[in-house]
Each structure stands twice: as structure tokens, then as C-alpha cells.
Amino acid sequence: MDAQMVAGKVALITGASYGMGRTIASVFAEEGAKLVLTARNKEQLDSIVEEIRAKGGSALGIAADVTSAEDTRNVFQAAINEYGTLDILINNAGIGEQKCIDELDDEWLDHVLQTNLGGPVRYIREALKIFMPKNDGVIINISSVNGERPFCGAAYTASKGAINTLTKNVAMRLIDTNIRCNAVAPGATVTPAHLTNKAGGQPGGAKMLEYSKHFVYFPGPECEALDQAYACLYLASKMGKAVKGQVLQVCNGAFL
């Protein structure tokens, strides 16, 4: 049997109840990680926890909102109570949307930014309280090709551009440590959120895509959630030990 790539590591994954987060959780469990999984939907969260445990893995599920500082502290305390430490943080929770700038009100802007940018900031700060004393740890932020090619909603694309910058800033801060911070930037990836977006079902509908289609080319095929999970696994394992401050774009070459 091949050695597991993250055997014995404790990994915290946000937005783990469905889609890409759920797939990342499954892959990391298969590769030997002990998991702390968070999401707002407790029923879906319980489902992935039970699925992992049924296969002999170790997983703890905590219903939480990444926009809440109190929830964030509770998640990390639960992780410490259960496993005694934390080794890997994957900031996956996020909101997709397609609202054009002229449709964007302050309330929606704040909601998206507090989730897509504020959430990772809060989780990184808490993780560093564990990582820095032991001089070891991995941070992976889930960004998007929209961080470079802003063809979706104004708030969403702004948040992903900010995540890319935040990733590099955190890596700079930690450059003289053994703590690595990187990002994975998915292209079109077959998940429930992506399929909803293609059908014009995300907030803002498909109006922005009518403008951005002049600037973005979508050759096939689309990526699978598994492709993004493997990218995270690479960055989290010893295979990525020399990679710091990078945004790894996984898009099947659609956004070169």
C-alpha cells in the first residue's frame, strides 16, 4: 500500500458540507488526515462526517458561520479539544454571485466580503496561534480564476483578487518560518454552485456574463472537484514543502 500523503495530520476545512469542500474532505481522509469540518448546514455536515467515519476515518463536524468571530473561536477550541493540535487549514467556504457593479448594494457587498475575505482572515489569525509556537503548519486559501480574470460578480471577483493578495502577504509574513501559505484558484469546476451559476441561478443571474463573455474564453473540458482536492493535497503534503506564496491555478488551461 502506498504511504498516505497527510497521515496523522489534523486538517480544518471550512465549507466542507458539499461541493468542492466535501470532496477535499474525502480525499484528505483517504490520505490519512484527521478532520475538523465546518459549514453552516448541520445536516449536510453530519452526512460527510458519518461518511468518513464509516470508512474508518476520523472527523469532527462543527456547524459554524465563518463571518462570526465567536463561531471561529469555537471551531478552533473544538479542534484542540478533540485532537490537541492543528496542522492544516483550508479556507474553502465562500459565496458565488454575479451581481454587476451597478446592482451592488452595501449590504450585499459586506455579506460577500465578510464571507469570502473576512472568513479566511479570521481563520488564519486563529490558526497562527497554533502554528507559530510550533513553527509548522499549512494554510491553503481557495481562490478562483476570477482573482485574475474578473468575469463574475463585482463583489465576488473583488474578494478573490483580495484572497490572492492576502495569500502572498501572509506568506511574506511567514517567510522565515516553516509555515506555508498558498492558494488554489479553480477554473470552471463541476460542483452544485457552478451548475447553478451556469443556469443563471446565482444572485445577479447571468447578466454579468453577457458583458464578460467578450473577454473570457471557455474551452472544455471543465474541471472536477477532485482536481482541486488533489491540488490542495499537493500543497499540504511534503511534496509542496518548498512552495510559498503561490496561487496555483487549476483550470484545464481555460484561463491561460
Solvent accessible surface area in square Angstrom, and as a share of the most:
residue,aa,sasa,rsa
1,M,233,1.04
2,D,130,0.67
3,A,95,0.74
4,Q,83,0.37
5,M,68,0.30
6,V,3,0.02
7,A,59,0.46
8,G,47,0.45
9,K,81,0.34
10,V,4,0.02
11,A,0,0.00
12,L,0,0.00
13,I,0,0.00
14,T,2,0.01
15,G,16,0.16
16,A,0,0.00
17,S,4,0.03
18,Y,103,0.39
19,G,16,0.16
20,M,31,0.14
21,G,0,0.00
22,R,58,0.21
23,T,34,0.20
24,I,0,0.00
25,A,0,0.00
26,S,25,0.16
27,V,7,0.04
28,F,0,0.00
29,A,18,0.14
30,E,108,0.48
31,E,42,0.19
32,G,19,0.19
33,A,4,0.03
34,K,81,0.34
35,L,0,0.00
36,V,0,0.00
37,L,0,0.00
38,T,1,0.01
39,A,9,0.07
40,R,162,0.59
41,N,69,0.35
42,K,125,0.53
43,E,144,0.65
44,Q,75,0.33
45,L,1,0.01
46,D,48,0.25
47,S,48,0.31
48,I,0,0.00
49,V,8,0.05
50,E,110,0.49
51,E,65,0.29
52,I,5,0.02
53,R,128,0.47
54,A,90,0.70
55,K,146,0.62
56,G,72,0.69
57,G,26,0.25
58,S,44,0.28
59,A,5,0.04
60,L,34,0.17
61,G,28,0.27
62,I,31,0.16
63,A,51,0.39
64,A,10,0.08
65,D,43,0.22
66,V,13,0.07
67,T,45,0.26
68,S,33,0.22
69,A,47,0.36
70,E,109,0.49
71,D,40,0.21
72,T,2,0.01
73,R,130,0.48
74,N,78,0.40
75,V,0,0.00
76,F,9,0.04
77,Q,100,0.45
78,A,25,0.20
79,A,0,0.00
80,I,58,0.30
81,N,111,0.57
82,E,96,0.43
83,Y,45,0.17
84,G,53,0.51
85,T,42,0.25
86,L,0,0.00
87,D,19,0.10
88,I,2,0.01
89,L,0,0.00
90,I,0,0.00
91,N,7,0.03
92,N,24,0.12
93,A,23,0.18
94,G,45,0.43
95,I,23,0.11
96,G,26,0.25
97,E,2,0.01
98,Q,0,0.00
99,K,42,0.18
100,C,4,0.03
101,I,126,0.64
102,D,112,0.58
103,E,70,0.31
104,L,35,0.18
105,D,75,0.39
106,D,118,0.61
107,E,143,0.64
108,W,43,0.15
109,L,59,0.29
110,D,80,0.41
111,H,71,0.32
112,V,0,0.00
113,L,52,0.26
114,Q,66,0.29
115,T,11,0.06
116,N,2,0.01
117,L,48,0.24
118,G,14,0.13
119,G,1,0.01
120,P,8,0.05
121,V,46,0.27
122,R,35,0.13
123,Y,0,0.00
124,I,7,0.04
125,R,142,0.52
126,E,28,0.13
127,A,0,0.00
128,L,28,0.14
129,K,131,0.55
130,I,31,0.16
131,F,0,0.00
132,M,74,0.33
133,P,109,0.69
134,K,76,0.32
135,N,65,0.33
136,D,58,0.30
137,G,3,0.03
138,V,10,0.06
139,I,0,0.00
140,I,0,0.00
141,N,1,0.00
142,I,14,0.07
143,S,3,0.02
144,S,8,0.05
145,V,4,0.02
146,N,7,0.04
147,G,20,0.19
148,E,128,0.58
149,R,82,0.30
150,P,88,0.55
151,F,16,0.07
152,C,12,0.07
153,G,0,0.00
154,A,26,0.20
155,A,1,0.00
156,Y,32,0.12
157,T,13,0.08
158,A,59,0.45
159,S,0,0.00
160,K,14,0.06
161,G,23,0.22
162,A,32,0.25
163,I,1,0.01
164,N,15,0.08
165,T,92,0.54
166,L,33,0.17
167,T,0,0.00
168,K,89,0.38
169,N,90,0.46
170,V,13,0.08
171,A,6,0.04
172,M,136,0.61
173,R,141,0.51
174,L,0,0.00
175,I,108,0.55
176,D,123,0.64
177,T,26,0.15
178,N,90,0.46
179,I,2,0.01
180,R,25,0.09
181,C,0,0.00
182,N,1,0.00
183,A,0,0.00
184,V,0,0.00
185,A,2,0.02
186,P,11,0.07
187,G,9,0.09
188,A,25,0.19
189,T,6,0.03
190,V,55,0.32
191,T,13,0.08
192,P,69,0.43
193,A,42,0.33
194,H,31,0.14
195,L,93,0.46
196,T,60,0.35
197,N,22,0.11
198,K,122,0.52
199,A,88,0.68
200,G,25,0.24
201,G,50,0.49
202,Q,24,0.11
203,P,54,0.34
204,G,27,0.26
205,G,22,0.21
206,A,43,0.34
207,K,86,0.36
208,M,43,0.19
209,L,41,0.21
210,E,97,0.43
211,Y,120,0.45
212,S,6,0.04
213,K,112,0.48
214,H,135,0.60
215,F,163,0.68
216,V,14,0.08
217,Y,160,0.61
218,F,102,0.43
219,P,46,0.29
220,G,61,0.58
221,P,96,0.60
222,E,63,0.28
223,C,2,0.01
224,E,97,0.44
225,A,12,0.10
226,L,76,0.38
227,D,54,0.28
228,Q,0,0.00
229,A,0,0.00
230,Y,117,0.45
231,A,10,0.08
232,C,0,0.00
233,L,9,0.04
234,Y,77,0.29
235,L,1,0.01
236,A,9,0.07
237,S,5,0.03
238,K,169,0.72
239,M,126,0.56
240,G,0,0.00
241,K,139,0.59
242,A,91,0.70
243,V,32,0.18
244,K,57,0.24
245,G,7,0.07
246,Q,94,0.42
247,V,40,0.23
248,L,64,0.32
249,Q,65,0.29
250,V,28,0.16
251,C,10,0.06
252,N,84,0.43
253,G,34,0.33
254,A,13,0.10
255,F,9,0.04
256,L,166,0.83
